[in-house]
Amino acid sequence: MRRRTTLLLCVSALAAVLPGPLAHAADGGGVALPGIPERLAADQKCTSHKGRTTPDAPWTRQALSLDQVWRLSQGRGVSVAVVGTGVSDSPAVLAGRVSALGDAGHDCVGRGTFQAGLVAGATAPGQGFSGVAPQATVLAVRGTGTRGEPDAGRLAAGVREAAEAGADVITVTAPLDGADKAVRAAMAVAAREDALVVVPAAADSLPSGTAEAPPAPEAPATALAVLDTGPQGGRPDGAPRHRRADLSAPGDALVGPGPVGDGKWTGSGSSLAAAVTAGAAALVRSYHPDLTAAQVRARLLDTAYPGDLPALDPYGAVSGVAPAAAPPRAAAADPVRLPVPPDTSGARVTAYLVTAGAGGTILLVAALAVVLPRGRSRRWRPGRPAQ
């Protein structure tokens, strides 16, 4: 009892100084990890806590069969853009593999670094954590204000900038509105540059002080919209609503790095599920470099676990059969004319006569086979009449 009380006091003390809420890792290890913030208040300082170290593997490592798929692909040669609060390369799991556009190399909030870790965090001795594509590189692109303030125009501009910079896969920190003119223009650039855009199908959380909010806007048709699920396969109670989702992926109680040090944090939301899916897309693009972005998108959907909403299967996406090419269109041709069958009535009559004659011959031979022996035994005398 004394040990439990001491633990609760420690947790309470940590909660008072950390920028985000504490949450327990869902890997069964029981380690209390700080919650990575989505944005910071105006009077809040940049995230400086180093998180908590844990050797336990997150639940996603087994759920996604990562050790199995890494035998085939680890994302080498693929660039994944994270459009959000920025990405810090301070954590060892990201060191040396992050490049940035503008000021996106500084992450005051920590959310973008956490997302980048989910995408491409490296494996390291003594830790169970790793991103989905641990050999991919990360391109940091600013998509929010420096404190994580939502900015739809900056988010759309970030997608365009990431595509023009050569990113193979792009993931964003908030839903995109497919009806927005700037978003449509950014998606056109991504299509031209053959970049796959992976977006959250819902917001990560409800606005402060609200019990319910309108569903997120419908994502662009060519983007891959992903919805978050937890260790049990469902969404948390009260999770933000969505209009359309193409795929589900782990997004609840995830573990990843923060912007400072090598400790781990926890977080939830559809943007994190999108980051996990972007990592899977990197695995596919590395293993199948000839596939286009549209073919990678189709492959992720075609190989997903079936259900009301298909569930991401990285191993199936990498090792499965590639989407078949569309069959060539047949050339126009004249209508087929069937040949007129020949008149065979005469042949049929002849066949009937031959069959009848053969049948008669058989009957005659059978009758003779019975009559002749009897006639011979009686020496051809007539039989006695019946009395």
C-alpha positions in Angstrom: 0.0 0.0 0.0 2.9 2.4 0.9 4.5 1.6 -2.5 1.3 2.4 -4.4 0.8 5.7 -2.5 4.4 6.7 -3.3 3.8 6.0 -7.0 0.7 8.1 -7.1 2.4 11.0 -5.4 5.2 10.8 -8.0 2.7 10.7 -10.8 0.9 13.7 -9.4 4.1 15.6 -9.0 5.1 15.0 -12.6 1.6 16.0 -13.8 2.1 19.4 -12.3 5.2 20.2 -14.3 4.6 18.4 -17.6 3.0 20.3 -20.6 0.6 17.5 -21.4 -1.4 14.9 -19.4 0.1 11.7 -18.2 -1.1 8.5 -19.9 -0.2 4.9 -19.4 1.5 3.1 -22.3 -0.8 0.5 -23.8 1.9 -2.1 -24.1 1.3 -3.7 -20.7 4.5 -2.3 -19.2 2.7 0.0 -16.9 5.1 2.9 -17.5 3.4 6.3 -17.1 4.4 8.5 -20.0 3.7 12.2 -20.5 1.1 13.1 -23.1 2.5 14.9 -26.2 0.6 18.2 -26.6 -1.3 19.2 -29.8 -0.7 22.9 -29.3 0.5 25.3 -26.6 -1.3 28.1 -24.9 0.0 31.7 -25.4 1.6 31.7 -22.0 3.0 28.2 -22.2 6.7 27.7 -22.8 8.0 25.3 -25.5 8.0 21.7 -24.5 11.3 20.9 -22.7 10.6 17.8 -20.7 12.6 14.8 -21.9 9.8 12.3 -21.5 10.3 8.9 -19.8 12.6 6.1 -20.9 11.0 2.7 -21.3 12.4 -0.5 -22.8 8.9 -1.9 -23.5 7.8 -2.3 -27.1 4.6 -0.3 -28.0 1.5 -2.4 -28.8 1.7 -1.3 -32.4 5.0 -3.3 -33.0 3.2 -6.6 -32.7 -0.2 -5.5 -34.0 1.5 -4.3 -37.3 3.9 -7.3 -37.5 6.7 -4.8 -37.9 9.5 -7.3 -37.2 8.2 -9.5 -40.0 7.9 -6.7 -42.6 11.3 -5.3 -41.7 12.8 -8.4 -43.2 11.6 -7.1 -46.6 11.6 -3.3 -46.3 12.6 -0.6 -43.8 11.9 2.4 -46.0 15.4 3.0 -47.3 15.5 5.7 -49.9 12.1 7.1 -49.3 11.4 10.7 -48.1 8.4 11.3 -45.9 7.2 14.9 -45.3 5.6 15.7 -41.9 3.6 18.9 -42.3 2.8 20.2 -38.9 4.5 21.8 -35.9 8.0 21.1 -37.1 10.4 18.2 -36.4 13.4 18.2 -34.1 16.3 15.9 -34.8 17.4 16.0 -31.2 16.0 12.5 -30.4 18.5 9.8 -31.2 15.9 7.9 -33.1 15.7 10.7 -35.6 19.3 12.1 -35.5 20.8 12.7 -38.9 17.7 11.8 -40.9 15.7 15.0 -40.7 15.9 17.9 -43.2 13.6 21.0 -42.9 12.1 23.7 -45.0 12.4 27.2 -43.5 12.0 27.2 -39.7 10.4 23.7 -39.6 13.5 22.3 -38.0 12.4 23.8 -34.7 9.4 22.1 -32.9 8.2 24.1 -30.0 5.2 21.9 -29.4 6.6 18.4 -30.0 3.7 17.0 -31.9 5.5 17.0 -35.3 8.5 15.3 -33.8 6.3 12.6 -32.3 4.6 12.1 -35.7 8.0 11.8 -37.4 9.1 9.2 -34.8 6.0 7.2 -35.6 6.9 7.3 -39.3 10.7 6.8 -39.2 12.0 6.4 -35.7 15.1 4.2 -35.8 15.6 1.0 -33.8 18.1 1.1 -31.0 19.5 -1.4 -28.5 17.7 -1.5 -25.2 14.4 0.0 -26.5 11.3 -1.6 -27.9 10.2 1.6 -29.8 10.7 2.0 -33.5 8.9 3.9 -36.2 7.2 1.9 -39.0 9.9 2.7 -41.6 13.1 3.1 -39.5 15.4 3.7 -42.5 13.2 6.4 -44.2 14.2 10.1 -44.1 12.0 12.9 -42.8 11.3 16.3 -44.4 10.0 18.8 -41.8 7.5 21.3 -43.2 5.6 24.0 -41.3 1.9 23.5 -41.4 0.7 25.3 -38.3 1.7 28.3 -36.2 4.9 27.9 -34.1 2.7 27.0 -31.1 0.6 24.6 -33.1 -2.2 27.0 -33.9 -4.4 25.6 -36.7 -3.9 27.3 -40.0 -5.7 25.8 -43.0 -3.9 28.0 -45.6 -0.5 27.1 -44.2 -1.4 23.4 -44.1 -2.3 23.4 -47.8 0.8 25.4 -48.6 2.9 22.9 -46.7 1.5 20.0 -48.8 2.5 21.9 -52.0 6.0 22.8 -50.7 6.6 19.2 -49.6 5.6 17.8 -53.0 7.8 20.4 -54.8 10.7 19.5 -52.5 10.5 15.9 -53.7 8.8 14.1 -50.8 7.6 10.6 -51.8 4.9 10.5 -49.0 3.3 13.4 -47.2 1.4 13.3 -44.0 -0.3 16.2 -42.2 -1.3 17.1 -38.7 -4.9 18.0 -39.3 -7.7 17.1 -41.7 -7.7 18.7 -45.2 -10.9 20.1 -46.7 -11.3 18.6 -50.2 -13.6 21.5 -51.2 -11.1 24.2 -50.4 -9.5 25.8 -53.5 -6.0 26.0 -52.0 -6.2 22.3 -50.9 -7.3 21.3 -54.4 -4.4 23.2 -55.9 -1.9 21.6 -53.5 -3.3 18.1 -54.2 -2.8 18.8 -58.0 0.9 19.6 -57.3 1.2 16.4 -55.3 -0.3 14.4 -58.1 2.0 16.0 -60.6 5.0 15.2 -58.4 3.8 11.7 -57.7 3.6 12.2 -53.9 1.1 10.2 -51.9 -0.8 12.4 -49.4 -2.0 10.7 -46.2 -4.4 12.7 -44.1 -6.3 12.2 -40.8 -10.0 11.6 -41.4 -10.9 13.3 -38.1 -9.5 15.8 -35.7 -7.3 14.5 -32.9 -9.4 16.0 -30.2 -12.5 18.0 -29.5 -12.2 21.8 -29.0 -11.7 22.7 -25.4 -14.9 22.9 -23.4 -17.1 21.1 -26.0 -18.7 17.7 -25.7 -19.3 17.4 -29.4 -18.2 19.1 -32.6 -19.1 18.9 -36.3 -17.4 16.1 -38.2 -14.1 16.9 -40.0 -14.4 18.1 -43.6 -14.3 15.4 -46.2 -10.7 14.8 -47.4 -9.7 15.2 -51.1 -10.5 12.2 -53.2 -6.9 11.4 -54.1 -5.7 11.6 -50.5 -5.7 8.5 -48.3 -7.9 9.4 -45.3 -7.1 7.4 -42.1 -9.1 7.0 -38.9 -7.5 6.1 -35.6 -8.1 2.8 -33.7 -6.9 1.5 -30.3 -5.4 -1.7 -29.1 -8.8 -3.4 -29.1 -9.6 -2.4 -32.7 -12.1 0.3 -31.9 -12.1 4.1 -31.5 -12.2 5.7 -28.0 -15.5 6.8 -26.6 -16.3 10.4 -27.6 -13.7 10.4 -30.4 -14.1 13.3 -32.9 -16.4 12.5 -35.8 -15.5 12.1 -39.4 -17.2 12.3 -42.8 -15.2 9.8 -44.9 -12.3 7.4 -44.1 -10.5 5.0 -46.4 -8.5 3.1 -43.9 -8.1 2.6 -40.2 -4.7 2.3 -38.4 -3.4 2.4 -34.8 -3.8 5.9 -33.4 -4.7 5.5 -29.8 -2.2 5.3 -26.9 0.8 5.4 -29.2 4.4 5.8 -28.0 7.0 8.1 -29.7 9.8 10.6 -29.1 9.5 14.2 -28.0 11.4 17.2 -29.2 14.1 17.0 -26.5 16.1 14.1 -25.2 15.5 10.4 -25.8 12.5 9.8 -23.5 9.2 8.6 -24.8 5.7 10.2 -24.8 2.3 9.0 -25.6 -0.4 10.4 -27.9 -3.7 9.7 -29.6 -5.5 10.9 -32.7 -6.2 10.3 -36.3 -3.1 12.4 -37.3 -1.0 9.8 -35.6 -2.8 7.0 -37.4 -2.0 8.9 -40.6 1.7 9.1 -39.6 1.7 5.3 -39.0 0.1 4.8 -42.5 2.6 7.1 -44.1 5.4 4.9 -42.6 3.7 1.9 -44.2 3.5 3.7 -47.5 7.3 4.4 -47.2 7.9 0.6 -46.8 5.9 -0.1 -50.0 7.6 2.7 -52.0 11.0 1.4 -51.0 10.3 -2.2 -51.8 8.3 -1.4 -55.0 10.0 1.7 -56.4 8.3 1.4 -59.8 4.8 1.9 -58.3 3.2 5.3 -58.6 1.6 7.1 -55.7 -1.8 6.1 -56.9 -0.8 2.5 -57.1 0.7 2.6 -53.6 -2.6 4.0 -52.3 -4.5 1.2 -54.0 -2.1 -1.4 -52.7 -2.6 -0.2 -49.1 -6.3 -0.5 -49.5 -6.4 -3.8 -51.5 -4.2 -5.6 -48.9 -5.9 -4.2 -45.8 -7.7 -6.5 -43.3 -11.3 -6.6 -44.4 -14.0 -5.0 -42.2 -16.5 -2.2 -42.0 -13.4 0.0 -42.4 -10.3 -1.8 -43.8 -7.5 -2.0 -41.3 -3.8 -1.3 -42.3 -1.6 -4.3 -42.9 2.0 -3.2 -43.7 3.3 -6.7 -44.3 0.4 -7.5 -46.8 1.0 -4.2 -48.5 4.7 -4.9 -49.0 4.6 -8.6 -49.9 1.2 -8.9 -51.6 0.4 -8.9 -55.3 0.6 -5.4 -56.9 -2.6 -3.9 -58.2 -3.2 -5.1 -61.8 -2.9 -2.7 -64.6 -6.1 -1.7 -66.4 -6.8 -4.0 -69.3 -6.3 -2.4 -72.8 -9.4 -1.2 -74.4 -10.5 -3.5 -77.3 -10.6 -2.0 -80.8 -13.9 -1.5 -82.5 -14.8 -4.4 -84.8 -17.7 -5.4 -87.1 -20.4 -7.6 -85.6 -19.5 -11.2 -85.6 -21.5 -13.2 -88.2 -22.2 -16.8 -87.4 -21.8 -19.2 -90.4 -25.0 -20.8 -91.7 -25.1 -24.5 -90.7 -25.2 -26.9 -93.7 -28.3 -28.9 -94.7 -27.8 -32.3 -93.1 -31.3 -33.7 -93.5 -30.3 -36.2 -96.1 -27.5 -37.5 -94.0 -29.8 -37.8 -91.0 -32.3 -40.0 -93.1 -29.4 -42.2 -94.2 -28.2 -42.5 -90.6 -31.7 -43.5 -89.5 -31.9 -46.2 -92.2 -28.5 -47.7 -91.3 -29.4 -47.7 -87.6 -32.7 -49.4 -88.3 -31.1 -52.0 -90.5 -28.4 -52.8 -88.0 -31.0 -53.2 -85.3 -33.0 -55.6 -87.4 -30.0 -57.7 -88.2 -29.1 -57.9 -84.5 -32.6 -59.1 -83.6 -32.6 -61.7 -86.4 -29.2 -63.1 -85.3 -30.6 -63.3 -81.7 -33.7 -65.1 -82.8 -31.7 -67.6 -84.9 -29.4 -68.2 -81.9 -32.4 -69.5 -80.0 -34.4 -71.3 -82.7 -31.7 -73.3 -84.4 -30.5 -75.2 -81.4 -34.0 -76.2 -80.5 -34.9 -77.2 -84.0 -31.8 -79.4 -84.2 -32.6 -81.1 -80.9 -36.1 -82.1 -82.1 -34.8 -83.0 -85.6 -37.1 -80.3 -86.9 -40.4 -82.1 -85.8 -43.3 -79.9 -84.7 -43.9 -79.8 -80.9 -46.9 -81.4 -79.2 -50.0 -79.3 -78.7 -50.8 -78.3 -75.2 -53.5 -80.6 -73.5 
